[in-house]
Amino acid sequence: MTLPAIETTPSGLLVIKLPSGLTVLRESKAERKATAGTSNTPPAPEPKPLPPPPAKVIPIKSAPKLKRRYHVANPKTHGINWLAVGLGKTSDGELAAKLGVTVGVVKWQRYKRNIQPSVPKRHDIKWREQPLGELTDYALATILGVGESTVQAHRKRLKIPSFKSKGSN
């Protein structure tokens, strides 16, 4: 292992020649002490003083909590006497069109007052007597006044295959 060669220049710089071939220039310790107070760089600016604390500090725990959900009143529903309009006597769609509100608003008002819909659910259908599988689910649903998925569910529950038209294999 060879040691680096160190030389001093007339200006006071140290020249360090490393075994790898690199040369490093440094100030000597004496030069650094002599020029410690005389730097060509301007002095760092003084840090700005911190602003004074606010007059009243509100701890985070005492900050008011916001409610997650809140009700914004619909101006269209104000002034409607919901007990006098016939909730549950006419369909929600007809009533909504008459009052100029959505069907959801009418349903909500009916639900709040525990009023049943005007068209009750069809619990009186005798599904074993219906032509399930002889007609399409859509056609039978239209005849019975129920949804297609209702007919499909009852047909599957009774294990009746779906309607196949004559042209299909």
C-alpha positions as CSV (number, residue, x, y, z in Angstrom):
1,M,0.0,0.0,0.0
2,T,1.5,3.3,-1.1
3,L,0.8,6.5,0.7
4,P,-0.4,9.7,-1.0
5,A,2.3,12.3,-1.9
6,I,1.6,15.7,-0.3
7,E,3.2,19.0,-1.6
8,T,2.5,22.6,-0.6
9,T,2.2,25.3,-3.3
10,P,3.5,28.9,-2.8
11,S,-0.1,30.1,-2.3
12,G,-0.5,27.8,0.6
13,L,-2.6,25.1,-1.0
14,L,-2.0,21.5,-0.3
15,V,-1.6,19.2,-3.4
16,I,-2.4,15.6,-2.5
17,K,-1.5,13.0,-5.2
18,L,-3.3,9.8,-4.6
19,P,-2.0,6.4,-5.7
20,S,-4.9,6.0,-8.0
21,G,-3.7,9.0,-10.0
22,L,-6.2,11.6,-8.7
23,T,-4.9,14.9,-7.4
24,V,-6.8,16.8,-4.7
25,L,-6.3,20.5,-3.8
26,R,-7.0,21.7,-0.3
27,E,-6.2,24.6,1.9
28,S,-3.8,24.0,4.6
29,K,-4.9,24.3,8.3
30,A,-2.9,27.5,8.7
31,E,-4.6,29.0,5.6
32,R,-8.1,28.0,6.9
33,K,-7.4,29.6,10.3
34,A,-6.1,32.8,8.7
35,T,-9.1,33.2,6.4
36,A,-11.8,31.9,8.8
37,G,-13.3,35.4,9.3
38,T,-12.7,36.8,5.8
39,S,-15.0,34.9,3.4
40,N,-15.9,36.1,-0.1
41,T,-19.5,34.8,0.4
42,P,-21.9,37.2,2.0
43,P,-23.1,36.4,5.5
44,A,-26.3,34.4,5.8
45,P,-29.3,36.6,6.5
46,E,-30.7,36.5,10.0
47,P,-33.8,34.4,10.4
48,K,-37.1,36.3,10.6
49,P,-38.6,36.3,14.0
50,L,-41.7,34.1,14.5
51,P,-45.0,35.9,14.5
52,P,-46.7,36.3,17.9
53,P,-49.1,33.5,18.9
54,P,-52.8,34.2,18.3
55,A,-54.7,35.8,21.1
56,K,-56.9,32.8,21.7
57,V,-55.8,29.3,21.0
58,I,-58.6,26.8,20.4
59,P,-57.6,23.2,21.2
60,I,-58.5,20.7,18.6
61,K,-60.7,18.7,21.0
62,S,-63.0,21.6,21.7
63,A,-63.6,22.5,18.0
64,P,-67.2,22.0,17.0
65,K,-68.0,18.7,15.3
66,L,-70.0,18.7,12.1
67,K,-72.9,16.4,11.6
68,R,-72.3,13.8,8.9
69,R,-75.7,14.0,7.4
70,Y,-78.1,16.9,7.3
71,H,-81.4,17.5,5.6
72,V,-81.7,20.3,3.1
73,A,-85.3,21.2,2.6
74,N,-86.6,20.8,-0.9
75,P,-88.5,24.1,-1.7
76,K,-90.9,22.2,-3.9
77,T,-92.2,20.1,-1.0
78,H,-92.8,23.2,1.3
79,G,-96.5,24.1,1.4
80,I,-97.8,20.7,0.4
81,N,-100.3,19.2,2.9
82,W,-99.2,15.6,2.6
83,L,-102.2,14.3,4.6
84,A,-104.7,16.0,2.2
85,V,-103.1,15.0,-1.1
86,G,-104.2,11.3,-0.9
87,L,-101.1,9.4,-0.1
88,G,-101.8,5.7,-0.6
89,K,-105.0,6.4,-2.5
90,T,-103.4,7.1,-5.9
91,S,-100.2,5.7,-7.3
92,D,-97.0,7.4,-6.3
93,G,-96.2,8.2,-9.9
94,E,-99.5,9.9,-10.5
95,L,-99.3,11.9,-7.3
96,A,-95.7,13.0,-8.1
97,A,-96.7,14.2,-11.5
98,K,-99.6,16.1,-10.1
99,L,-97.6,17.8,-7.4
100,G,-94.5,18.4,-9.5
101,V,-92.1,16.4,-7.3
102,T,-90.2,13.1,-7.8
103,V,-91.6,9.7,-7.1
104,G,-89.0,9.3,-4.4
105,V,-90.3,12.3,-2.5
106,V,-93.8,10.9,-2.5
107,K,-92.6,7.5,-1.4
108,W,-90.6,9.1,1.4
109,Q,-93.6,11.1,2.6
110,R,-95.7,8.0,2.5
111,Y,-93.1,6.0,4.4
112,K,-92.7,8.7,7.1
113,R,-96.4,8.5,7.8
114,N,-96.5,4.7,7.6
115,I,-99.1,4.7,4.7
116,Q,-99.2,1.6,2.5
117,P,-98.9,2.1,-1.3
118,S,-102.1,2.3,-3.3
119,V,-101.3,-0.8,-5.3
120,P,-100.6,-3.5,-2.7
121,K,-98.2,-6.3,-3.5
122,R,-99.8,-9.2,-5.4
123,H,-99.9,-11.9,-2.8
124,D,-103.1,-13.3,-4.2
125,I,-101.6,-14.9,-7.3
126,K,-101.8,-18.7,-7.4
127,W,-98.6,-19.4,-9.2
128,R,-99.2,-23.1,-9.8
129,E,-102.3,-22.3,-11.9
130,Q,-100.5,-19.8,-14.1
131,P,-99.1,-20.7,-17.6
132,L,-95.5,-20.6,-16.4
133,G,-93.2,-21.8,-19.2
134,E,-96.1,-21.6,-21.8
135,L,-95.6,-17.9,-22.3
136,T,-92.5,-15.7,-22.0
137,D,-91.9,-14.3,-18.5
138,Y,-92.3,-10.8,-19.9
139,A,-95.7,-11.6,-21.5
140,L,-97.0,-13.3,-18.3
141,A,-95.7,-10.5,-16.1
142,T,-97.6,-7.9,-18.3
143,I,-100.8,-9.9,-18.0
144,L,-100.5,-10.4,-14.2
145,G,-99.3,-6.8,-13.5
146,V,-96.0,-7.8,-11.8
147,G,-92.4,-7.6,-12.7
148,E,-90.7,-10.0,-15.1
149,S,-88.2,-10.9,-12.4
150,T,-91.1,-11.9,-10.1
151,V,-92.5,-14.3,-12.7
152,Q,-89.0,-15.7,-13.4
153,A,-88.3,-16.3,-9.7
154,H,-91.6,-18.2,-9.2
155,R,-91.0,-20.2,-12.3
156,K,-87.6,-21.2,-11.1
157,R,-88.9,-22.0,-7.6
158,L,-91.4,-24.4,-9.1
159,K,-88.6,-25.8,-11.4
160,I,-90.5,-25.1,-14.6
161,P,-88.3,-24.5,-17.7
162,S,-88.5,-21.2,-19.5
163,F,-90.6,-20.7,-22.6
164,K,-89.0,-21.9,-25.9
165,S,-90.4,-20.5,-29.1
166,K,-91.0,-22.9,-32.0
167,G,-88.1,-21.4,-34.1
168,S,-85.4,-22.0,-31.4
169,N,-83.7,-25.4,-30.9
